[in-house]
Amino acid sequence: MASSNVNGSASGGSSGNAIGTSNELFSLGDDFLKMISKLFGIKSPYETIGMEYAVKIIPASEVPQVTDNIKSVGYKIKESTKANAGNGLFITGDVKAGEWFTIGEATGINLVMLMNYSNDLAYISPGSYKLTDVAKYTNVIYGAVKDPTRSVEQKFHCLYALQDIPAGGELSRCYGSDYWKQFDSTPGWH
């Protein structure tokens, strides 16, 4: 037996997660959960994190100066200081806040591949991703040159230290709220 959904089109006999009568059919999906969250005043604990915790754009005119001042530090991949995070990326030399640096001689895609070993130490647990934690734990961001051949993308050039990182320190980069939300099943937090 066909019934009519909210848009007036016919639907088959099986309604899956849908509830309601032929005149009031809606899904128990994300829209419903968002509505309930708004209705009861539930706020997402995932704060919006700005680009200042992701990338620092190097103006084309400053690339030669930055390139001349890039510090190269060694690295080790070993167990992260964060429980259950797997391996982390640790540097073997000191880096001061405000310094441009690279890991070994890595640039571009090789740098991005190495940085895949860096963790986001600001993420504590589901529902706890706050700007204050990101500011406290994020110690490195990408240094990138705007790629004139693309509308949005940049070429990753090096890294930029947001804080002093001692030899043996673990690199921590911000993955962003959207990354962590995908692993959280709490209704309405997306």
N, C-alpha and C positions, 0 to 999 in steps of 0.2 A: 504494500500500500504506500503510495507516494504522499509526502506531506510538503507543505510549503515552508521554505525557510524565510528568514528576515527579509531577504531581497526579493522574495516572491517566486523564486524558481523552485522547481520540484526537486525533492531529494529522495533517495532510495529508502528502503525499509530500515537499514542499519544506520544508527546515528552516532556510533562510536562514543566519544566523550560528551556528546551533545545532550542537553536536557531541554525540556519545555514542550509546549503543545505545538500544533501546526502553525499557530500564529506567533509563538514566542520561542524560537529555537536559537540557542547560542552555545558556544563552545566553552569548556572549562580550561581553556588555554591561557596564554599570557595576558590577553586583554582582560579576562575575568579576574585574574590574580592582581593585575594592576588596579582594577576598579576597587576590589576589596581593600587593597593596601591604602588607596586614597581615602576610601570611606572611613576606615578605622584609624587613619593618621599614622600608618606605619611608614617610616622613612628609610630609605636605603642607607646603609652605613658606608657605602662606597662613594667617597668624595671624588670630585673631578680633579685630576692632576694635570697641571699645565706642562707645556712643552719644555719649560726650563729644567725639568727632570728627565728629559729624553735626549735632546740634541741641542748643540750650540752651533749655529750656522757661522761659518767663517766667510766673511766677505771676500770676494775674489781679489780685491786689492791687498788683503792681508795674508793671503795664502803663502807667498814667499817668506814672509816674516815668521809665520807660524811654523812652516816647514823647517826653517833654520833652527827653531827652538824646540822641536819635538824631542823629548827625552825617551830613550828606549830602556825598558826594564824587562827583566826576565820574569818567568812565571812558572807556577806549578799547578797542576790539576790534582786536587786531593779532596777528601771528604769535607763537605761544607761545615761551617760552624753552626749552621741552622739544622736542627733535627729533621730527619726524614727528607732532606732536600737533595740527596745524592751528592754528586761532586760539586765543588766550587772552584773558582779561579782565583789564585793567590799570586801576588806579585813578590818578587825577590829583592826589589829596591824601593827606597823611599820615594814618594811623590807628594809634593806640596799642593795645597789648594790653589787653584788657578793655573796649574801647569798643564801644558799639552804633553801627552805621552802616547806611546804605543807599547804593545807587548811583543817583545822580540823585535822583529822587523815587520810585523804584520800591518797591512793597510787594506783598505777596500773589503772585498768579500772574505779574505783570510782573517781580517780583524773581526768581522761579524761572526764568522764561524767560531773563532776562539771565544768571543763574548757570549756565545750560547751556553758556555759553562758557568757564566756568572749568574748568581741567584738574585732574587729580589728579597732582601732581608727585611724589608718593611712589612711584608705580608706576614701577619701573625697567625690568623685562622679565618675561616669563613665569617664574613661580616665584620671584619676589622681592618679595613684598608683606609687609613686616615692620612691626610696631608702632613700632619705633625710627624708621623712615623716615616713617611717618605723623606721628609726633610732631614730627619735624624739618621736614617740608615743608608740613603742613596749617596754613594761617594764618587760615582763616575757616570758620565754621559758621553755620547758620541760627539765628536767634532766632525762636522760635515761641510762640504762645499756644495753650493747649489749647482745642480747639473743643468746648464742652459738648454740641453737637448730634450729635457723632460719638463712637464708642467709642475709637478709637485716633488718628485723624488730628489734626493741628494746623493752625492758620492761620499761615503764614509771615508774619512781621511785619517783620523786619529781619535784619541780619547781626551777628555777634559776632566780634571779632578775637581770635584765640588768641595772636598774636604781633604785634609792631610790623610794620606794612606801610608802607614809604616810598612817597612819590609816585612813580609809574612802576612800582610793584611789581605782580607778577602774582598774582592771587588763586588759591589752591590749596585745593580742598576734597577731602575723603576720599570716594571712591566706594564704598569697602567691599570686603572680600575676595570676597563673592559676585559682585559685578560683574565683577571681573577673572578669576575662575575660569572663567567662561563662554567666555573667549577662549583658554584654555589647554588643549591637547589631551594633556598629559602624563598617562599612566594613573595612576589612583588619587588624584589631587590634588583630587578633587571631593567 
